[in-house]
Amino acid sequence: MTLKLGIPKGSLENATVELFRRAGFAITTSSRSYFPGIDDPEIECMLIRAQEMARYVEDGILDAGLTGRDWIEENEAAVVAVADLIYAKQSFGKVRWVLAVPEASQFHCVKDLDGRIIATELVATTKRYLARNGVTAKVEFSWGATEVKPPVLADAIVEVTETGSSLRANKLKIIDTVIESNTQLIANKESWTDTAKRQKLEDIKMLLEGAMNALGKVGLMLNVHKNDLARVLGVLPALKRPTISHLSDEEWLAVNTILDESTVRDIIPRLKQAGGQGIVEYPLNKIVL
């Protein structure tokens, strides 16, 4: 069995390769090849633009791939959504396609754009959005540098953003959200009915979700005398439910827990003051729930 897997080329490429690394898969890319190497003999990778991924998966050229929900909806692709993976180019969160206009313009809502020109790469989705709002506007495909088009080449744009910083830098303001999107692992319908391929995809899903669950988390272990246990547990967040086990010396216990990395610098000194000893912080790659 060989699973043909599409890796998104472009803005999602590095984040995807890093997520797979945390999940236990080493993907090796090259600027001269569209066929990355992977240390799993059951997987063959191919770099495909996220915009086209859903179509190739739907047609069966690929068994599965990773792309944004926005491009699945844009292409109205009939594929199986295997997993929601909340990560983007710069962050581990969702992105938005927003309707933006020049800050100095008289446009304040989508209905103000009736009869106007809107530039975007997400043409079909934008047309459906305008129809839902009863607005008739000319939607033009943008080949790039969309932010610079208003007000000369277009009255407004629909553009993807994580933070909005690029829009603000180009003196644009957001007046509405067209669609929210996140990365999805998708599969071809026929491939999903293949027992071996489905099992492989479910394994990949589990490992990728485990890698995402571990983001921003660290493990913490320490030794504590049983007389100090209550004080140590009082320092730890109430909902973390640490694992407590006996050491060879019955007077001492081992405490093991998982914490948000951002809280550890405040907690470790308090644990030491409460009687904790041999405190070790360690990184986590996966947390499989």
FIDODREN-771411 format. One line per 2 residues: number of its first residue (from 1); their letters; for each residue x, y, z of C-alpha. Coordinates in steps of 0.02 Angstrom, whole numbers, padded with zeros to 5 digits. Layout:
NUM) a) X:Y:Z | ...
// end
This chain:
1) mt) 00000:00000:00000 | 00062:00173:-00046
3) lk) -00029:00330:00009 | -00007:00478:-00108
5) lg) -00005:00630:00005 | -00009:00812:-00050
7) ip) 00094:00937:00051 | 00043:01119:00024
9) kg) 00176:01216:-00069 | 00197:01399:-00023
11) sl) 00144:01488:00134 | 00090:01329:00227
13) en) 00238:01224:00174 | 00359:01258:00317
15) at) 00224:01249:00451 | 00162:01084:00381
17) ve) 00335:01005:00372 | 00368:01060:00552
19) lf) 00201:00989:00612 | 00242:00822:00530
21) rr) 00414:00825:00612 | 00333:00845:00783
23) ag) 00215:00703:00738 | 00364:00590:00700
25) fa) 00380:00605:00511 | 00539:00677:00434
27) it) 00494:00764:00270 | 00639:00827:00164
29) ts) 00600:00960:00035 | 00707:01032:-00104
31) sr) 00686:01189:-00206 | 00721:01086:-00362
33) sy) 00594:00947:-00334 | 00407:00935:-00309
35) fp) 00424:00763:-00231 | 00486:00779:-00051
37) gi) 00564:00631:00036 | 00482:00557:00190
39) dd) 00546:00424:00309 | 00391:00315:00290
41) pe) 00393:00187:00149 | 00202:00186:00142
43) ie) 00189:00371:00098 | 00234:00464:-00062
45) cm) 00232:00653:-00049 | 00200:00783:-00182
47) li) 00206:00972:-00164 | 00046:01052:-00229
49) ra) -00018:01230:-00209 | -00152:01237:-00074
51) qe) -00268:01321:-00199 | -00267:01165:-00309
53) ma) -00252:01028:-00179 | -00438:00990:-00156
55) ry) -00464:00966:-00343 | -00322:00841:-00359
57) ve) -00383:00746:-00206 | -00562:00744:-00273
59) dg) -00501:00677:-00441 | -00400:00538:-00358
61) il) -00231:00599:-00419 | -00190:00611:-00234
63) da) -00260:00499:-00098 | -00253:00638:00029
65) gl) -00183:00811:00058 | -00177:00961:00172
67) tg) -00259:01123:00121 | -00368:01261:00189
69) rd) -00555:01244:00211 | -00566:01404:00108
71) wi) -00497:01318:-00047 | -00607:01166:-00022
73) ee) -00760:01279:-00023 | -00692:01386:-00165
75) ne) -00677:01232:-00276 | -00835:01151:-00205
77) aa) -00732:00992:-00193 | -00816:00829:-00143
79) vv) -00686:00760:-00023 | -00682:00679:00149
81) av) -00632:00796:00291 | -00519:00683:00395
83) ad) -00455:00809:00523 | -00463:00993:00570
85) li) -00287:01056:00603 | -00287:01233:00671
87) ya) -00125:01305:00605 | -00075:01435:00476
89) kq) 00080:01517:00404 | 00132:01617:00557
91) sf) 00029:01549:00699 | -00070:01402:00762
93) gk) -00241:01476:00735 | -00372:01512:00605
95) vr) -00358:01638:00465 | -00493:01753:00396
97) wv) -00537:01809:00221 | -00594:01987:00250
99) la) -00676:02123:00149 | -00563:02274:00159
101) vp) -00574:02451:00089 | -00463:02605:00097
103) ea) -00466:02689:00267 | -00516:02855:00188
105) sq) -00658:02782:00084 | -00844:02808:00109
107) fh) -00875:02619:00116 | -00929:02554:00286
109) cv) -01021:02391:00248 | -01036:02267:00108
111) kd) -01197:02347:00041 | -01099:02507:00006
113) ld) -01004:02410:-00128 | -01153:02378:-00240
115) gr) -01097:02409:-00420 | -00914:02423:-00370
117) ii) -00757:02320:-00411 | -00686:02194:-00288
119) at) -00518:02109:-00317 | -00479:01940:-00240
121) el) -00403:01769:-00269 | -00556:01690:-00188
123) va) -00676:01731:-00329 | -00814:01600:-00315
125) tt) -00828:01615:-00125 | -00835:01805:-00138
127) kr) -00974:01796:-00267 | -01075:01681:-00154
129) yl) -01045:01799:-00007 | -01107:01949:-00108
131) ar) -01260:01852:-00166 | -01305:01809:00015
133) ng) -01298:01994:00055 | -01399:02048:-00098
135) vt) -01252:02145:-00172 | -01208:02152:-00356
137) ak) -01025:02194:-00385 | -00890:02149:-00511
139) ve) -00771:02021:-00437 | -00602:02017:-00523
141) fs) -00469:01883:-00499 | -00311:01952:-00422
143) wg) -00145:01874:-00469 | -00058:01944:-00315
145) at) -00013:02106:-00225 | -00199:02125:-00193
147) ev) -00175:02251:-00051 | -00106:02384:-00168
149) kp) -00255:02385:-00288 | -00376:02498:-00194
151) pv) -00426:02631:-00233 | -00356:02644:-00411
153) la) -00378:02466:-00479 | -00520:02410:-00366
155) da) -00639:02485:-00239 | -00615:02343:-00114
157) iv) -00526:02178:-00092 | -00560:02010:-00011
159) ev) -00395:01952:00061 | -00333:01824:00186
161) te) -00259:01884:00349 | -00195:01814:00513
163) tg) -00159:01976:00607 | -00218:02115:00491
165) ss) -00047:02199:00497 | -00020:02195:00308
167) lr) -00189:02274:00278 | -00155:02412:00404
169) an) 00016:02444:00326 | -00072:02474:00161
171) kl) -00199:02591:00242 | -00345:02472:00225
173) ki) -00483:02439:00350 | -00583:02280:00374
175) id) -00771:02300:00357 | -00826:02118:00362
177) tv) -00767:01937:00372 | -00810:01833:00219
179) ie) -00753:01664:00285 | -00644:01590:00422
181) sn) -00526:01450:00374 | -00406:01325:00446
183) tq) -00300:01185:00376 | -00385:01018:00348
185) li) -00322:00845:00310 | -00434:00785:00169
187) an) -00452:00620:00077 | -00516:00557:-00088
189) ke) -00683:00468:-00065 | -00626:00306:-00146
191) sw) -00461:00307:-00051 | -00560:00327:00110
193) td) -00652:00165:00075 | -00487:00071:00053
195) ta) -00457:-00014:00222 | -00267:00003:00222
197) kr) -00267:00184:00163 | -00402:00233:00286
199) qk) -00305:00154:00430 | -00149:00247:00376
201) le) -00243:00412:00368 | -00320:00383:00539
203) di) -00146:00348:00609 | -00080:00509:00530
205) km) -00229:00605:00599 | -00197:00540:00776
207) ll) -00012:00586:00769 | -00041:00759:00694
209) eg) -00176:00799:00822 | -00059:00736:00959
211) am) 00076:00853:00896 | -00046:00999:00898
213) na) -00106:00956:01074 | 00074:00970:01133
215) lg) 00102:01144:01062 | 00139:01267:01200
217) kv) 00148:01128:01331 | 00295:01058:01430
219) gl) 00316:00915:01550 | 00371:00945:01728
221) ml) 00433:00815:01852 | 00502:00833:02027
223) nv) 00531:00740:02188 | 00446:00791:02350
225) hk) 00445:00729:02530 | 00273:00664:02575
227) nd) 00259:00797:02711 | 00275:00933:02579
229) la) 00158:00855:02450 | 00006:00960:02495
231) rv) 00106:01121:02478 | 00178:01067:02309
233) lg) 00006:01020:02243 | -00058:01188:02301
235) vl) 00064:01273:02184 | 00011:01173:02031
237) pa) -00145:01226:01934 | -00297:01141:02007
239) lk) -00354:01059:01845 | -00188:00979:01796
241) rp) -00206:00820:01903 | -00023:00768:01914
243) ti) 00034:00588:01920 | 00105:00542:02091
245) sh) 00210:00386:02119 | 00315:00316:02260
247) ls) 00504:00314:02252 | 00615:00178:02328
249) de) 00622:00284:02485 | 00444:00276:02552
251) ew) 00461:00450:02624 | 00479:00525:02449
253) la) 00362:00541:02301 | 00382:00582:02117
255) vn) 00262:00709:02041 | 00239:00719:01852
257) ti) 00126:00841:01761 | 00098:00940:01601
259) ld) 00088:01129:01604 | 00070:01276:01487
261) es) 00248:01330:01444 | 00204:01512:01478
263) tv) 00166:01474:01662 | 00320:01370:01704
265) rd) 00438:01515:01741 | 00320:01572:01880
267) ii) 00280:01398:01947 | 00455:01322:01961
269) pr) 00518:01447:02094 | 00358:01420:02195
271) lk) 00380:01230:02183 | 00557:01247:02250
273) qa) 00496:01353:02395 | 00360:01224:02432
275) gg) 00489:01085:02450 | 00506:01017:02274
277) qg) 00677:00946:02227 | 00757:00881:02068
279) iv) 00638:00985:01962 | 00653:00943:01777
281) ey) 00563:01031:01634 | 00559:00937:01468
283) pl) 00485:00970:01295 | 00338:00874:01225
285) nk) 00311:00823:01044 | 00142:00737:01058
287) iv) -00002:00722:01179 | -00123:00588:01119
289) l) -00288:00607:01206
// end
